[in-house]
Each structure stands twice: as C-alpha cells, then as structure tokens.
Amino acid sequence: MGSFDAKSEPINADDALLDTLQKQTFNYFWEGSEPNSGLARERLHMDGVYPTSPKNTVTTGGSGFGFMALLVGIKRGYISREEAVERFTKMVNFLEKADRFHGAWPHWMNGETGKIVPFSKKDTGGDLVETAFLVQGMLTVKEYFKNGNTKEKQLASKIDQLWREVEWDWYTKGENVLYWHWSPTDHWDMNFPVGGYNEALVMYILAAASPTHGISKEVYDEGWALIGNIVSKDSLYGIPLVLNYYENDDADIGPLFWSHYSYLGLNPKGLKDRYADYWQLVQNQAKIHHAYAVDNPKNFKGYGDSLWGMTSSYSMKGYDSHRPGNDLGVISPTAALASFPYTPEESMKMLHYLYTKQDTLIGKYGPYDAFSLDKNWSVPRYLAIDQGPIPVMIENYRSGMLWDLFMNNDDVQHGLDKLGFTYPK
C-alpha cells in the first residue's frame, strides 16, 4: 500500500461533514462519469432537463480534475486501489485514441467516439488550457502509481507518453506567448494569447516542464507576465491584490476558480517567483471575496460571513462569470468550498450553512452549482469544472496529498526551476 492509501483518522463533526462533501463530489466523477470513456461528463442535470451539449459529451479540463478526485477516493476509502487502476486505465486508453491537435485535446469530446465536439463556432481544435488541466491530473496519477505493481507501472508509462506528445511549443506560433487554441480548419482565428493573471499559470509551468516540446523562459516572462506588468500595487478591503486580474478589463479581481484550477496540483505554499508570492496571492483572493460578501455593497439577500463566494457557474440566464465586478446576487458553492486551504474558518462556516440551513440546495453529488437567495433561484444541476475542485482542494487542506504528488514530479520541478520559481522541496 502506498503512503497515500486509505487510513483511519479521528473523526469529529467537522471531519464527518468534510467526509460527506468529499464523497458526494467524488461520486460525480465515479458514479456520474460517462460510461464508455470513464471521463467526466461536462454537466449533469438532476431535473431531467438535458444539457445543451450532447449527453455523452465529456470535458477535458473537468476530466483532469476527475483524475485527482479519484485519488481522493482511494485516500478516503471510497474505492479500492485496484478499482481506481481499472478506471484510470480505461480513461487513459480512451485519451490515447481521442482527437488531438499537435498533442492537445479539444475542450469537449464525444465520450463514445473520442471525436471533437466544438465548444464554440471556431473552437474546433486543440485547447491548450484545458489540456494543461488534464495533464496536471494525469501527472498526479502517474506519481501515485509509478512505483506500483506491473499494471500500475504500465498506467504510469502510458500517461508519461501522452504527456510527452503535447506540443506546447507549437502553441506559441513562434512568438513569446502561448495561444489558447489552434484548429486544423480555423487555424489561429480565435486569437487568444494567454497573458496577465488568470487560471492558466499551470499551463505555462507545464509548457516549460515538457521534456520534448518545452518553451523558453522568455515565453513566460513576455507572454504570461507581460514583461512585469502583471504585478499589481492595488488593494481591496485593505488586502493586496498581488497580481493584476483581467488585463484590459475594468474588473478588480477575478472569479475564485482562478485560485483553484492551477493549484489543484501546484502547491502555492512557499511558491514564489520574481512577480509574486503565490500563497499570498491565492489566500488574498479568497479573503477579498469573503470581505466583499460581508460588505455586501449591493445588499443582496443572505450575503455575509457564512454565505459567500463567486465564480463562473450557472446563472439565472445561462452561464456567467460571477465576481465582485460582476455581482448578480449568485453564490457558487465551489468558490468557498474549494478555498478551504486558504480560508478554513470562513469555508467551514459556508459548509455548515449549506448543510444545516439550505439542505434543499444539496443533491446526490453535493451542493448544486449555483443559487441566489435574493432572486429565489436555484437549479439542481452540476458542472464538472465546479464539482472537481471541491474534493481535491479539501484533500489538499486535510493532507496535502495532491500537492505532494504533483510537486514531486521531476519534470514539474524542472519547469519550475527553468522559470525561476522557488518552492519547498
């Protein structure tokens, strides 16, 4: 048994509630997965209303979160190590044969065929950000099983090969920046260079870490960090922003998933480079969101110390990017619950509030995606990219397991070193 396998721990009321939440959200990726591929469905609707995408649509980034959520399942005793290996092997075998574009998977795929399901009109090829989230999850699984039995070593080897085949350098177009999308039919038409602080830090680190298609430090410094212009001197509620959010946008701070997606594996504790102390950055973003809810400048019903957290999620009209600069009165539970490592007391208050005062907002796979007490609105629906960070970040809060695994990867450490990061070893 590996050191991260299931073990008994003392249980108190808070631990029991965390166990319940982790098991429910884990099950989105275990029981709720697409059966042929084993990957994460883009969304699940418990009200019988079909998603706007085909029912068998799977999500690349959400599946990366699912790889990590299943490791939580082993750790917490929800599934056996052997069951997990069988599922992971199915997932990786599917990904080997699925559509890829210079090594990058598309945002959505048909879970039965592996063919691309276009995410939007010209999003008809590789999605490098979603691919980074998938690779983050797979490399974490590789670390878990790399010294295991024959089947486990074979799984780790398959993951390593897929990782080596991602052509990160292709997605620079020969420039010092990474581009989000490329399509064989629409080429670079989406024209989305990724720079300025957002959710994609891990993409740059993995691109630098690649042993086969690595980028230079200049791509990071000039593309991501905008030659230093990424650094912020501003504060909100007396709390420093650290980095600029929403380059060329009037929002002061981003949705909270920006402090989650890259940090499911990337441990921000002690992580620093010339631009930021990343533990301060992610803690401060969560603290600012909490302070905003307590302040409640728009006087929305319910906002406060125990009800807070905005991110991109379902909204009254479709999907929206909720944040202090775009506050529609909608709370997304994943925002506060995936922030447990950063704001444990505030996140625990939110967890207690949901499960004791608003239990109609809890379903089979944990809290529903979003709700508004002010508008008396909620939907019994889930999104993979919102459910996934919950069990993973709670496990990082409780044991640090996913952080330890990902940060132990030799290639990841090479990428961090290459870009000038310091981090605990």
N, C-alpha and C positions, 0 to 999 in steps of 0.2 A: 504494500500500500504506500502511495506517495504521501508526503507530509501534508498535502492539502486535501486528503481524502476525509470522508465524514468522521466526525468525532463528537463526543458528548461534551456539552458545556453547561455550566449552571444557568438555569432559566429563571428570569424574573418576568414581571408583567410586560415591561418594555421589550425584552428579548422575545417573548412569546408573540407580541404584536409584529415585531420585525420578521419573525419566522413566518407568520401568516402572510404578510405582504410579499416577502421574497418567494414563497411557494406559489402564491397566486400569479404573480407576474412571470415567474419562471415557466409556469404552465402555458402561458401564451406561446412560448417557443417549443414546448414539449408536446402537449396535447393539441394545441392550436396550429401546429405547423402544417404546411402544405404536404400532403402525404407522399407524393412521388419523389420530390426533391429533398424533403426534410427541412427545407429552408423556411424562413419566416414569411407568412403572408403579409402583404402591405398593410392590410387592415382587417379587422373582424367586427362585424355588426351583430350585436346580440338582439336587435329589434326586428330581425327578419328582412331588413332593407339591404339589398345588395350594394356593395361598394361600386363606385363609379368605374373602377377598373375591373377587368375580369376576375372572377372568384379565385382562380388559380394563380393570380399574379403574386410573385414573390419580390421582395425588396432586398437589394444588395447590402446597403448600409445596415438595415434592420437585421439582416441575417448575421452580419458581423457582430452585432450586439447579442444575437441569439447564441452564437458560438460561446460567448463568455457567460451568458446566463445558464447554459447547460453545465458549465464547470461549477457554477454556484450550486446547481442541483446535486452534483456529486458531493461537494463540500458539506452540504446541509442534509445529505442522506435522502433526498427525494428520488434519486435514481442511482443505480449502481454504476461503477466504473465501466463494466462490460456493456451495459445498455448504452452508455454515452459513446463508447467507441463505435458501436454499431451505427448509431445515428450520425456521428461525425463522419464516418466513412461514407455513408450514403450522401451526405451533404457535399463532401469533397469530390466524390465521383461525379456528381451532377455538375459541379462547377468546372471540372476538367473538360466537359463536353459542351458546356453552355457557350453562347455567343460571347466573344471577347474582341476587343478592338485595340490592337497593339498592347495586348495583355490586360487591358482594363475591361471590367464588366460594365454593362449598362445599369442605369438606375433601377429599372424594372425588368423582370424576365417572366416568361411563361413557365410556371413550375412543372408543367407536364412535358414541355418540349425543349426548354432551355433557350428558346428564341427571344429576342428583344421585344418588349412591349414598350413603345415610345412613351416617354414621360411627358413630353410636350411636342409641339409641331416639328421642331428641329432637333429635339433631344433624341437622336436616332443612332447613337453610337456609344462610345465609352464615356463613363462618368468617373473621373479620377478621384473626386472627394468620396463618393460612395464606395469606390474600390478601396480607398485608404481605410475606411471604417471596417470593411470586410477583412482586409489584410490584418488590421490590428487584432481582430478577434481570432483569426486563424493562427497568427503567430503566437498568441497566448496559449491556444490549444496545443500547438507544436511544443512549446516549452513544458507543458504539463506532462506530455506523453513521450518525449524524446528519449528517455532512458528506460522505457517500459518494456513490455513483452514484444514478441515479434509483430503482432497486429498493430500495436501502438506505435512501434518504430516505423512501420510501413505508413501509417497515417501521418506521422510527423514528416516523413520523407516526401509524401505527396504534397503536403502543404508547402514545404520548402521549395518544391519545383514550381508550384503556382506563383509563389512569391517572386521567384527569380524571373518569371516570364512577364511581369508587369513592366512595361516600357515607360517608366516615369520621365525619362529624358525626352522621349518623343513629344510629350505634352508641354514642352517649352516652346515649340515652334522655332527653336534656335535662339530664343530670347532669354533674358534673365528673369523669368517668371513662369509659374506653372499655370496652364489653362485648364479649366474645369472639364470641358467637353471636346470630343472630336468624333466626327461621323464620316463613314465612307461615302455617304450621299450628300450630306450638308456640310462636310468638312469642318472648318473653324467658324462657321457662321454664327454660332451662339456667342462667340467673342467674350468670354468671361475669364479674364485674367484674375487669379486669386491673390489679392494683396490687401493689407490692412487687417486688423484683428477680426476674426470670426471663428467659426467652428473648426477650421481646417488646419490647425497647427500640426496635427499628427501626419497629415499628408506631406508636408514639407520635410518632416523628420524621416518618414519612411522613404521618401524620394532620395534623400541624402544617404540613407542607410542601405539602399539597394546594392547588392554585390555585383549586379550585372548591368543595371541601367541607372546609375546614380547621377544626381545633379551636383553642381558645384555650390560652394558656399555663397557665391555671388548671386545665384538664383534666389536664395533665401534672403540675403541682405537687401537686394534691389527689388525683388518681386514681392515677397511677403512683408518685409519690414519697411519697404518704401524709403530706403536709404535713411532710416532712422525716424521718419515722420510718423511711424506707428506709435511712438511714445507720447503719452498724454501727461499734461500737468494739471488737469482738471479734477474736480471732486464733486460728488453728490452726497448730500447729507453728511458732509464733513469726511467722507470716505474717498480716498484717492481712486481714480479710475485705472491708473497704471498704464494702460494702453488705450488708444483711440478705437472706439467702436463705430461701425458704419461709416467707413471712409466715403466722403462726398455725400453724406446724408445728414439730416438735422437731428437724428436721434442721439441721445446722450449715452445710452447703454443698450446692449443687445438683449435678445431673449435668452433665458437661462440655459438653453441647451448649448450655448457657446462655452459654458463652463463644464459641460458633461461629455459630449461626444469624443473629443480628443483625449479626455482624461479618464476614460474607462480603463485604459491600459497605461497611459502615460502618467506617471506619478508626479503631481505638481509639488509635492513636499520637497523642499530643498532644490527644486529645479529653477535654474537661473541662467540667463544669458545677458548680453550687453543691453538688452531692451527692457527686461522685466524680471521681477521675482514672481514666478507663476503661482506660487501658493498664495501670495498676497493678492494677485490678480483674481483668481477664482473665488477665494473667500470674500473679497470685497464685492464682487458682482452679486453673490448671493445675499450679502449683508445689505447692499443697496436695494435690492428687490424687496427684502423684508422691511427695511425702513420706509420704503415707498408705500407699502401696504398699510403700515401703521399710520403714516401721514395721511394717506387716502385723500389726495387733493381733489378728486372728482366725486367724493362722497358716495362711492358705490357700497351697496348693502353687503355687510359681512366682512369686508376687508379689515385686517388687523393682525395682532400678534400671532394668532393661531390659524389665520386664513390668508395665505399669501402665495406668490409665485406665478410668474407669467412666462410663457414660452410659445413657440409655434405649435399650433394644435388645431383641432376642430374649433369652430366658432359659430355664432348664430347664423352666419351666411358663409358656409363652406369652410375654408381653412384660412387662418390668419397668423401673422407674426406678432404675438402679444408681447408687450414690453412697456415700460413707463412712458415712452414716447408714442405708443400706440395702444393705450389702455381702453379696452372696450367693456370693462367690467367682467372679463372672463378669467377664471382661475384654472390653471392646468396642473393637476396634482403632481405630475412628474417633475415640475420645476422645483418644488420644495423637497420632495421625497428623494430625488436623485442628488440633492445638495447635502445629504447627511454628513459627508466628510467635512464639509465647510461650516455648516451651521447646525450642529447636532441638536441643540436645545430647541431652536426655532423649528427645525424639521420634525422633531418628535412631537411638538405641540400640534403641528399640522396633521401628523399621522393620527394622534389621539382624537383630534377634532373630527376628522373624516370618519373614523370607525365608531365613534360614540355619538356624534351629533348629526352626521349626514350619511348614515349607512345605506340609504337608498341610492347613493352615488357609487356604491361598491358592487361589483359583479364578479363573475366567475374568474376573471383574470386580473382582479384588483380594482382600484379606483378607475372609473370611466375617464375618458380622455380629457374632458373639459366641462365646465359648468359656469353658470352665472346666477348667483342668488339674486342679484339686482334685477335681472330680466326673467327670473324664474324659469331658467332654461338649462337643460342638460340633455345629453344623448347617450344611450347605452352602447357606446362604440369605442373601439381601441385602435391605436396606431402602433405599429411595431417600433418605430423610432422613438416613441414616447414611453412605451412599457419597458423596453430593453434596458435603458439606463438605471431603472429603479433597483432591480435585484443586484446588478453589477456594482453600482456605487454604494449601495448599502453593505455589500460584502467588503468593498474596499474600506468602508468605515469600520466594520466589525473585525476584519482580519488582515486587510491589505492584500488579499490573495491575488487578485487580477493585476494589481500594480506590481507586485513582486515578480510574477511570471513574465509579464511583458518587458519590464525593465531589465530582466535577466538575459534577454536575448542578445547575443553577440552583435548581430547586425544593427539592432536598435542602438546599442551603446556606441557602435562605430558612427552611426548617423548623428547622434547627439554630440559626440566628440568633434566630428567634422564641422558642425555648425557652431561650435564654441560654447556649448552648454556645460554647466557644472551641475552635478546631481549626486546623491548619495550612492555609493557602490557597495 
